[in-house]
């Protein structure tokens, strides 16, 4: 088509062509825009899927860690229960479980091995929560209230509440940890203070029994665990 033909074209025809061209351009831009939107959407979905995969992996790791922690807790509790019944087969199961639960929680607070505290309880009261001697030593860990008034007051307890398993073990482990620190991390000296070596004529034998029980139980538990692993 030459210029002369174009100039002779009716105006309405030129308008239609112009509109068609504009529509075509708009459609092209719209298609490009849709493609960009789709690309952004796909990128977002891909990123989201990556995040979901990452979170799923982290969740699985968390679940595995929780499972390991639970298994370890169960293993510790079972070991302590076995040790308790190794010492005294006549302890009521409900009382035994309360003792072990308190030992696990309270020994963790003061960073002491629960098995050692178990050996002290065996020596002090033979797992009788109501034990009370002529010196007014109370409960499982045989605490004498008059020497620990500040600690009892801090916890807001009345003297008779030291017979409660949880309270007695908590205070007993706190006292032992304090003696351990004051003895410059010497557990033998800490035990001497705990059992009242200055007033007990048999204190040396008393402490030897605690330490021997602790060492023996560790060996027994170690051997039992190795046997179980072989069986598995």
VEXVEXDREN-719482 format. One line per 4 residues: number of its first residue (from 0); their letters; for each residue x, y, z of N, C-alpha, C. Coordinates in steps of 0.001 Angstrom, whole numbers. Layout:
% residues N
NUM	A	X Y Z X Y Z X Y Z | ... .
END
This chain:
% residues 232
0	XXXX	863 -1195 0 0 0 0 889 1231 0 | 673 2165 -942 1506 3373 -1003 890 4455 -155 | 1631 5555 -17 1203 6671 827 -106 7251 341 | -261 7315 -949 -1459 7901 -1523 -2666 7066 -1179 .
4	XXXX	-2472 5685 -1200 -3565 4785 -854 -3930 4889 612 | -2899 5057 1415 -3124 5163 2864 -3879 6422 3182 | -3485 7519 2496 -4116 8807 2771 -5555 8816 2303 | -5851 7973 1289 -7214 7912 791 -8093 6947 1600 .
8	XXXX	-7467 6205 2599 -8204 5238 3416 -9175 5992 4317 | -10360 5490 4478 -11334 6154 5337 -10829 6246 6770 | -11245 7327 7436 -10772 7575 8812 -11209 6468 9766 | -12432 5954 9540 -12906 4906 10454 -12066 3636 10333 .
12	XXXX	-11566 3379 9129 -10701 2211 8923 -9378 2403 9635 | -8830 3606 9576 -7560 3909 10273 -7764 3762 11774 | -8929 4211 12244 -9223 4100 13682 -9273 2655 14134 | -9901 1803 13321 -9995 393 13661 -8613 -255 13749 .
16	XXXX	-7766 112 12738 -6399 -442 12729 -5636 13 13962 | -5768 1313 14304 -5069 1862 15475 -5516 1151 16744 | -6833 939 16860 -7365 249 18050 -6854 -1183 18110 | -6824 -1831 16934 -6341 -3222 16887 -4885 -3309 17339 .
20	XXXX	-4083 -2328 16840 -2661 -2303 17231 -2528 -2078 18733 | -3329 -1168 19280 -3266 -877 20715 -3686 -2093 21533 | -4753 -2763 21053 -5190 -3976 21753 -4103 -5042 21712 | -3489 -5179 20525 -2415 -6164 20382 -1269 -5866 21361 .
24	XXXX	-892 -4562 21430 193 -4157 22342 -196 -4437 23794 | -1464 -4117 24142 -1936 -4356 25515 -1905 -5843 25845 | -2363 -6662 24863 -2358 -8115 25080 -941 -8623 25299 | 2 -8121 24484 1399 -8527 24624 1919 -8169 26016 .
28	XXXX	1656 -6918 26415 2102 -6486 27749 1426 -7322 28849 | 151 -7642 28655 -576 -8432 29641 18 -9832 29757 | 341 -10406 28560 959 -11744 28564 2299 -11728 29276 | 3107 -10680 28982 4409 -10542 29648 4220 -10396 31154 .
32	XXXX	3218 -9590 31545 2949 -9357 32968 2527 -10655 33661 | 1628 -11421 32978 1168 -12696 33540 2336 -13664 33712 | 3225 -13681 32705 4399 -14558 32800 5272 -14171 33980 | 5450 -12845 34168 6245 -12371 35305 5596 -12763 36632 .
36	XXXX	4264 -12593 36683 3529 -12978 37897 3678 -14468 38170 | 3523 -15265 37080 3667 -16721 37222 5063 -17107 37690 | 6072 -16399 37143 7452 -16686 37524 7678 -16371 39007 | 7146 -15202 39434 7267 -14824 40847 6530 -15828 41739 .
40	XXXX	5337 -16233 41266 4549 -17210 42025 5300 -18536 42143 | 5855 -18993 41001 6613 -20245 41009 7838 -20157 41909 | 8519 -18998 41851 9673 -18795 42730 9260 -18832 44193 | 8120 -18187 44468 7614 -18152 45840 7250 -19556 46313 .
44	XXXX	6583 -20314 45439 6201 -21688 45778 7439 -22545 46016 | 8443 -22382 45150 9681 -23134 45298 10369 -22805 46627 | 10392 -21497 46937 10991 -21061 48202 10213 -21619 49387 | 8870 -21590 49246 8015 -22110 50315 8229 -23602 50513 .
48	XXXX	8329 -24336 49411 8585 -25778 49491 9928 -26075 50147 | 10918 -25246 49816 12244 -25401 50431 12164 -25183 51937 | 11405 -24133 52329 11238 -23834 53754 10498 -24958 54461 | 9459 -25480 53782 8688 -26581 54376 9568 -27813 54561 .
52	XXXX	10392 -28101 53551 11322 -29238 53639 12300 -29052 54790 | 12809 -27813 54911 13751 -27501 55984 13094 -27661 57356 | 11871 -27109 57474 11144 -27195 58744 10823 -28652 59080 | 10448 -29422 58062 10142 -30837 58276 11367 -31590 58791 .
56	XXXX	12536 -31306 58191 13774 -31947 58631 14096 -31554 60064 | 13953 -30239 60360 14228 -29762 61719 13252 -30371 62721 | 12002 -30510 62299 10996 -31109 63169 11314 -32569 63454 | 11771 -33281 62406 12154 -34683 62587 13351 -34808 63525 .
60	XXXX	14321 -33886 63358 15486 -33881 64252 15046 -33611 65679 | 14121 -32625 65819 13603 -32281 67158 12897 -33486 67789 | 12061 -34167 66982 11357 -35343 67485 12336 -36433 67901 | 13385 -36615 67068 14395 -37620 67396 15113 -37265 68687 .
64	XXXX	15430 -35964 68842 16104 -35518 70067 15217 -35713 71286 | 13922 -35376 71133 12969 -35573 72227 12883 -37050 72590 | 12854 -37890 71560 12785 -39332 71781 14026 -39828 72525 | 15189 -39311 72118 16446 -39693 72785 16432 -39246 74236 .
68	XXXX	15966 -37991 74463 15903 -37460 75834 14969 -38303 76697 | 13787 -38647 76134 12835 -39471 76880 13420 -40835 77194 | 14097 -41418 76196 14714 -42731 76407 15788 -42666 77479 | 16578 -41569 77441 17617 -41398 78449 17027 -41228 79840 .
72	XXXX	15928 -40434 79921 15261 -40230 81209 14715 -41553 81745 | 14087 -42312 80836 13548 -43609 81246 14662 -44553 81697 | 15781 -44494 80976 16922 -45343 81324 17475 -44969 82693 | 17605 -43643 82942 18102 -43174 84236 17159 -43598 85356 .
76	XXXX	15849 -43388 85121 14870 -43751 86150 14894 -45253 86423 | 14938 -46063 85377 14978 -47517 85554 16226 -47954 86300 | 17369 -47339 85964 18615 -47668 86663 18521 -47341 88153 | 17939 -46165 88457 17813 -45753 89861 16820 -46636 90610 .
80	XXXX	15720 -47004 89946 14755 -47909 90579 15384 -49279 90849 | 16144 -49766 89889 16838 -51049 90090 17815 -50967 91253 | 18506 -49825 91361 19452 -49639 92459 18728 -49592 93799 | 17594 -48883 93822 16812 -48790 95066 16372 -50179 95528 .
84	XXXX	15840 -50953 94596 15355 -52285 94972 16509 -53270 95206 | 17660 -52953 94699 18858 -53741 95023 19170 -53596 96507 | 18951 -52379 97033 19189 -52114 98451 18055 -52615 99337 | 16826 -52367 98897 15671 -52693 99741 14493 -53108 98852 .
88	XXXX	14196 -54389 98844 13143 -54927 97978 11742 -54674 98518 | 11643 -54156 99739 10343 -54010 100379 9751 -52609 100278 | 10404 -51718 99531 9894 -50349 99402 8640 -50352 98530 | 7604 -49653 99015 6363 -49545 98249 6644 -48896 96895 .
92	XXXX	6108 -49463 95796 6382 -48912 94452 6035 -47430 94309 | 4942 -46989 94935 4553 -45581 94839 5602 -44689 95499 | 6063 -45111 96674 7100 -44347 97375 8406 -44393 96591 | 8732 -45557 96044 9967 -45702 95266 9973 -44754 94074 .
96	XXXX	8870 -44674 93363 8782 -43782 92204 8877 -42314 92611 | 8253 -41951 93723 8348 -40572 94207 9785 -40214 94576 | 10478 -41152 95211 11883 -40925 95589 12732 -40719 94346 | 12578 -41586 93360 13398 -41516 92154 13095 -40253 91359 .
100	XXXX	11825 -39905 91215 11453 -38687 90484 12059 -37446 91152 | 11998 -37399 92484 12557 -36262 93221 14078 -36213 93067 | 14724 -37364 93117 16184 -37408 92954 16609 -36890 91587 | 15913 -37330 90550 16267 -36914 89187 16143 -35402 89040 .
104	XXXX	15044 -34840 89548 14795 -33402 89404 15746 -32581 90277 | 15840 -32937 91559 16585 -32100 92515 18097 -32231 92363 | 18575 -33412 92023 20019 -33573 91807 20470 -32820 90557 | 19578 -32734 89572 19900 -31951 88372 20029 -30477 88719 .
108	XXXX	19173 -29996 89638 19214 -28586 90037 20558 -28219 90655 | 21109 -29117 91472 22361 -28805 92186 23576 -29460 91529 | 23346 -30153 90405 24435 -30773 89649 25189 -31818 90475 | 24417 -32737 91055 24993 -33864 91785 24455 -35169 91198 .
112	XXXX	25236 -36253 91237 24741 -37528 90705 23625 -38090 91579 | 22452 -38378 91018 21341 -38908 91829 21662 -40237 92489 | 22533 -41015 91855 22898 -42315 92432 23615 -42145 93771 | 24428 -41102 93894 25123 -40837 95153 24121 -40482 96249 .
116	XXXX	23164 -39626 95913 22132 -39259 96894 21303 -40474 97286 | 21071 -41373 96333 20351 -42615 96624 21119 -43445 97655 | 22430 -43502 97499 23264 -44261 98439 23240 -43619 99832 | 23176 -42305 99869 23078 -41600 101160 21747 -41923 101829 .
120	XXXX	20665 -41911 101044 19339 -42230 101588 19321 -43655 102139 | 19940 -44574 101416 19999 -45956 101883 20701 -46036 103242 | 21782 -45312 103361 22556 -45350 104599 21846 -44599 105735 | 21191 -43507 105396 20575 -42661 106416 19233 -43201 106917 .
124	XXXX	18383 -43666 106002 17014 -44021 106411 16496 -45337 105836 | 17281 -45967 104977 16867 -47189 104293 15528 -47003 103578 | 15351 -45781 103006 14201 -45436 102165 12872 -45339 102943 | 12979 -44988 104219 11784 -44764 105037 11548 -43254 105167 .
128	XXXX	10536 -42710 104488 10292 -41261 104530 9932 -40741 105915 | 9477 -41630 106799 9058 -41213 108138 10134 -41460 109191 | 11328 -41768 108757 12424 -42030 109689 12718 -40795 110542 | 12933 -41026 111838 13191 -39926 112779 13960 -40492 113966 .
132	XXXX	15235 -40075 114137 16043 -40662 115207 16040 -39790 116468 | 16871 -40175 117432 16888 -39473 118722 17520 -38085 118643 | 18185 -37774 117528 18745 -36426 117322 17768 -35537 116570 | 16572 -36069 116327 15530 -35379 115559 15938 -35187 114098 .
136	XXXX	16711 -36153 113584 17025 -36168 112151 15802 -36715 111418 | 15355 -35962 110424 14045 -36207 109818 14134 -36739 108396 | 13304 -37733 108114 13035 -38153 106745 14116 -38964 106064 | 13976 -39054 104737 14850 -39896 103926 16324 -39566 104087 .
140	XXXX	16655 -38269 104067 18061 -37855 104121 18469 -37382 105511 | 17612 -37681 106507 17914 -37435 107924 18462 -36026 108188 | 17620 -35057 107898 17976 -33647 108072 17588 -33206 109487 | 18518 -32551 110168 18237 -32025 111511 17830 -30560 111363 .
144	XXXX	16554 -30242 111608 16036 -28892 111320 16795 -27759 111998 | 17233 -27944 113242 17843 -26827 113980 19129 -26317 113319 | 19774 -27158 112494 21007 -26743 111820 20750 -26071 110466 | 19510 -26098 110017 19216 -25594 108662 17969 -24708 108640 .
148	XXXX	17791 -23935 109689 16619 -23073 109804 16529 -22065 108654 | 17685 -21551 108234 17681 -20541 107165 17137 -21120 105862 | 17549 -22339 105549 17096 -22989 104311 15616 -23357 104395 | 15196 -23852 105548 13781 -24214 105730 12908 -22975 105603 .
152	XXXX	13373 -21878 106203 12630 -20611 106137 12581 -20102 104692 | 13690 -20252 103977 13748 -19799 102578 12700 -20516 101724 | 12507 -21792 101994 11518 -22569 101234 10095 -22369 101765 | 9979 -21748 102928 8653 -21502 103490 8005 -22748 104057 .
156	XXXX	8825 -23691 104559 8287 -24940 105089 8158 -24892 106606 | 7266 -25710 107120 7192 -25984 108544 8026 -27233 108812 | 8545 -27381 110048 9434 -28529 110323 8864 -29883 109897 | 7570 -30113 110136 6995 -31426 109798 6957 -31668 108291 .
160	XXXX	7061 -30587 107485 7030 -30752 106032 8327 -31335 105474 | 9329 -31485 106349 10561 -32159 105931 10349 -33660 105773 | 9237 -34164 106295 8918 -35570 106076 8419 -35818 104654 | 8017 -34755 103949 7565 -34916 102566 8761 -35305 101696 .
164	XXXX	8573 -36301 100875 9673 -36848 100068 10357 -35776 99234 | 9568 -35013 98496 10114 -33982 97612 10916 -32948 98395 | 10355 -32463 99501 11029 -31436 100299 12322 -31959 100907 | 12271 -33158 101433 13429 -33734 102116 14603 -33931 101170 .
168	XXXX	14303 -34470 99987 15373 -34709 99019 15924 -33392 98473 | 15041 -32436 98224 15496 -31124 97743 16449 -30485 98739 | 16056 -30437 100008 16904 -29797 101017 18179 -30604 101252 | 18052 -31919 101265 19232 -32769 101471 20280 -32584 100393 .
172	XXXX	19838 -32510 99133 20795 -32315 98032 21399 -30903 98073 | 20610 -29913 98481 21141 -28549 98610 22214 -28487 99689 | 21968 -29154 100803 22948 -29174 101908 24230 -29860 101460 | 24088 -31023 100804 25267 -31763 100345 26072 -30937 99350 .
176	XXXX	25400 -30246 98432 26107 -29432 97442 26844 -28271 98130 | 26213 -27668 99125 26863 -26581 99865 28115 -27081 100572 | 28020 -28248 101210 29195 -28835 101890 30285 -29197 100883 | 29876 -29665 99716 30836 -30030 98663 31617 -28802 98202 .
180	XXXX	30933 -27697 98003 31588 -26444 97582 32502 -25922 98687 | 31983 -25931 99921 32773 -25439 101056 33992 -26308 101335 | 33920 -27573 100914 35048 -28503 101096 35984 -28497 99893 | 35829 -27479 99046 36662 -27332 97840 36572 -28565 96940 .
184	XXXX	35328 -28985 96689 35022 -30100 95783 35599 -31436 96253 | 35691 -31590 97563 36132 -32859 98145 34901 -33568 98712 | 34433 -34621 98019 33192 -35258 98418 33316 -36001 99737 | 34479 -36558 100039 34654 -37259 101313 34461 -36291 102478 .
188	XXXX	35068 -35111 102369 34903 -34100 103421 33458 -33603 103479 | 32838 -33478 102313 31441 -33052 102278 30547 -34075 102980 | 30827 -35360 102753 30050 -36409 103409 30312 -36437 104912 | 31547 -36141 105305 31861 -36060 106741 31012 -34995 107425 .
192	XXXX	30868 -33863 106768 30029 -32793 107318 28565 -33210 107311 | 28152 -33860 106240 26745 -34216 106101 26309 -35205 107180 | 27116 -36240 107395 26715 -37280 108363 27081 -36916 109791 | 27755 -35769 109980 28107 -35332 111331 29253 -36134 111903 .
196	XXXX	30356 -36154 111173 31511 -36944 111595 32022 -36534 112968 | 31794 -35281 113345 32301 -34797 114632 31538 -35389 115817 | 30315 -35907 115569 29518 -36453 116676 29231 -37940 116522 | 29600 -38523 115383 29353 -39943 115158 30652 -40729 115274 .
200	XXXX	30660 -41692 116179 31872 -42482 116375 32141 -43408 115194 | 31089 -43807 114502 31231 -44733 113364 31178 -44008 112027 | 31475 -42706 112026 31341 -41884 110822 32216 -42401 109675 | 33431 -42847 109999 34342 -43313 108949 33746 -44512 108213 .
204	XXXX	33250 -45468 108977 32627 -46652 108371 31371 -46257 107610 | 30644 -45314 108143 29411 -44805 107551 29676 -44257 106142 | 30717 -43442 106042 31075 -42821 104761 31621 -43862 103790 | 32416 -44790 104321 32941 -45864 103476 31807 -46670 102845 .
208	XXXX	30760 -46914 103625 29607 -47665 103104 28941 -46916 101945 | 28795 -45603 102113 28171 -44791 101056 28996 -44847 99781 | 30298 -44643 99927 31184 -44623 98755 31265 -46000 98104 | 31360 -47049 98915 31413 -48411 98372 30132 -48762 97626 .
212	XXXX	28995 -48371 98204 27713 -48616 97532 27661 -47887 96190 | 28124 -46649 96198 28084 -45829 94977 28953 -46442 93876 | 30154 -46849 94228 31064 -47447 93244 30518 -48788 92756 | 30036 -49605 93687 29531 -50932 93326 28341 -50830 92379 .
216	XXXX	27431 -49909 92681 26243 -49740 91830 26621 -49272 90433 | 27570 -48373 90347 28018 -47912 89027 28571 -49068 88206 | 29323 -49940 88848 29889 -51106 88145 28772 -52052 87719 | 27825 -52326 88624 26716 -53229 88320 25875 -52691 87160 .
220	XXXX	25540 -51399 87215 24724 -50793 86150 25462 -50791 84818 | 26768 -50544 84878 27577 -50552 83661 27571 -51940 83031 | 27749 -52960 83852 27774 -54332 83341 26403 -54738 82805 | 25340 -54368 83514 23987 -54707 83055 23667 -54051 81720 .
224	XXXX	24078 -52792 81569 23825 -52079 80315 24583 -52708 79159 | 25802 -53189 79411 26586 -53845 78350 25926 -55162 77944 | 25385 -55888 78922 24712 -57153 78626 23467 -56901 77772 | 22704 -55829 78129 21495 -55515 77355 21829 -55140 75930 .
228	XXXX	22924 -54400 75741 23334 -54007 74392 23685 -55236 73553 | 24334 -56204 74186 24687 -57430 73464 23431 -58198 73061 | 22430 -58198 73962 21174 -58907 73678 20437 -58271 72517 | 20538 -56920 72423 19898 -56216 71319 20603 -56481 69993 .
END
